[in-house]
Amino acid sequence: MAHLITTLGPKSLDEIGPMLPHEHVFVDLRTPDQPGYAEASPDEVVRVMSPRIEELKAAGFGALVECSTTGVGRRADIDMAVSEATGFPIVVPTGIYREPWIPAWVRDATPAALSEWMSDELAGGIEKSGVIAGWIKLSAGDDGMTELERTILGAAARAARGHNATIGSHTIRARVVMDQLDVIEHEGCDPARFISIHTQLEPDFEQHLAVARRGAWIEYDSIGRDDDDELIAMISRVLDAGFGDRLLLSHDTGWYDPAQPGGGTQQPYTYLAETFLPKMRAAGIDEATIDRLTRLNPFNAFAR
């Protein structure tokens, strides 16, 4: 049986219910060589972020996926602290962001060592946090993968294959996504275990469908930040094309930022539940489809 690998242990679909597949609890978008990078007190982050999590719980959601990976301030110990304080499961990634956020140690590592590191985090846990990585998060530049980004993707594919783990990538252009899918297929991975993150930013809608036809997940993760009517129109077009079982919806919001005083200004995780879903219903999207988009799809995308 498939389970979601979370900060609170493996969880079944019935234990989770609706979930958000792309959010952030803690992010540092400075490069890793900057003073103070990713430094924060777990207790302070718990104080700031727990109310946001409690709001999401009250809205009926049972988990979220943390998308902050190595290079943009991943702190699995902080994710665990927030999760334990709220009793709320969080899915934390292994993996590495794109240049120039790639840490120096990655540049010196062999492809085999990178794959082994990700595999170890998927199986045994992240550093000393007690958190087992639930998936792999990567990224690629708009103009295509650099040589190092391609090496990281190949290493990630080999690690993912060994654990049936999903790879998600912050990749804006669909043509780059297609190149990434070529790499993971070459490494023996199933495109159905790949998420094209930020698909809504690809201006050519036909390319959204092209990615879905390859078997990958497409993710519209700007809910609450982009125009609702435009997003609902795109969702309806995906549904009409028969790819409702490959679509993920989320906000890409939160979060505690250690580069800002007091962690910055946090945005709630509840816009989808409280505002966007009623608009989807008003547009004629039925309850079975909403259940698929908010519960079945995200679980199937990340469970292993």
C-alpha angles and dihedrals in degrees: 000000000000119000136186110241106225142164087263095049133266114336131195125222091257091053094052110038115177115008140179114241100197122037139118133229097177128013136169111187093184113104115264093252093064121106112261093015112172092350116145140128112259089218091056093049090049090052093051101037103037093078090054090052092047089054090053092049090051089053089060102258120136107195145003134208116236108218100187107114137175108308097033100062106281109186109177090177089060092046088052093048092052091044095051093045091054101030087235124137118235125189110219126196138224116206139084134270125232132273131320089026094058110116119240094245091062092058090057096046125097119238089249091053092049092051092047091049092053092043091051091052091049091052110026107022145264114293108299097323098105088233120128111211111248098196145350122265121196139156141207135199123260092246094052139282119313117225090260093048089051090050091051091049092052091049090048092051091054091049092046092050091057094053103028086242126162121242117211122187133197094225120150103191120063092214088062090048089055090053089050091051089052089056096048092046089050087054091052098257125139115243086221086075093058126090121203099213119207093016089158089071092065102097095207106077092194087066090059088060092044090058091048090050088058085061097252127131117254116209128204101194106162098086110149092021103060129051109291096213093052092049093048089050090054091046090051091051091051090050092048090052090056099250100113088119091062099049128103127189129201146135107241088218143122130074162159110218114194090198090067129068109265091002094295126261116323125212121213123252093221107083093097093052099039104035114008100049093052088052090050090052091049088053089058101260106147129230095251090057092046089051090052093048096046103032117014100038099049092045092049091046095056107023119103 
